Each structure stands twice: as structure tokens, then as C-alpha cells.
Amino acid sequence: MIDGDRRIGRPMCRSAKFAVVLREAQWELDRVAFRLPRGEVSRAERHRLADALIELADVLRDYE
């Protein structure tokens, strides 16, 4: 998701990385929540959502 903790050519601080991971998880949740009732969510999309949530959980645990 986050490529080497870099955006716009310089490293991101921890709080910026945390914010990006939160937003990416939110966007993925929004996409799945919208499409799930219509039966339009593939196995790959569910796995991508699970990966985003795992990354979010890791960042949440490590953030101080």
C-alpha cells in the first residue's frame, strides 16, 4: 500500500503514514460495503480488504 513510506519525494512521518493507512482502509471498506449487497465483491477484493485491515491493525498496535 504505502511505497517505502514516501510521498512526493520525501519520507513520511509516523503520523502521516498512520493517516494514509487509515484512509486506505476506509476507502476499501467503503467500496466493499457499497458493492457487497449487490453480490459484486470478488474473492480478490475481499482479500485486498483483509490485507488493508491487517495493515491497519499493525499500524494501530505500533503507533504511540
Contacts in CASP RR format, 6 or more apart in sequence:
PFRMAT RR
TARGET T0000
AUTHOR 0000-0000-0000
METHOD contacts of the structure
MODEL  1
MIDGDRRIGRPMCRSAKFAVVLREAQWELDRVAFRLPRGEVSRAERHRLA
DALIELADVLRDYE
1 20 0 8 1.000
1 21 0 8 1.000
1 24 0 8 1.000
1 52 0 8 1.000
1 55 0 8 1.000
2 12 0 8 1.000
2 17 0 8 1.000
2 20 0 8 1.000
2 21 0 8 1.000
2 24 0 8 1.000
5 11 0 8 1.000
5 12 0 8 1.000
5 17 0 8 1.000
6 12 0 8 1.000
7 16 0 8 1.000
7 20 0 8 1.000
12 20 0 8 1.000
14 63 0 8 1.000
17 59 0 8 1.000
18 59 0 8 1.000
18 63 0 8 1.000
21 55 0 8 1.000
21 56 0 8 1.000
21 59 0 8 1.000
22 56 0 8 1.000
22 59 0 8 1.000
24 52 0 8 1.000
24 55 0 8 1.000
25 52 0 8 1.000
25 53 0 8 1.000
25 55 0 8 1.000
25 56 0 8 1.000
28 48 0 8 1.000
28 49 0 8 1.000
28 52 0 8 1.000
29 49 0 8 1.000
29 52 0 8 1.000
31 45 0 8 1.000
32 41 0 8 1.000
32 45 0 8 1.000
32 46 0 8 1.000
32 49 0 8 1.000
35 41 0 8 1.000
35 45 0 8 1.000
END
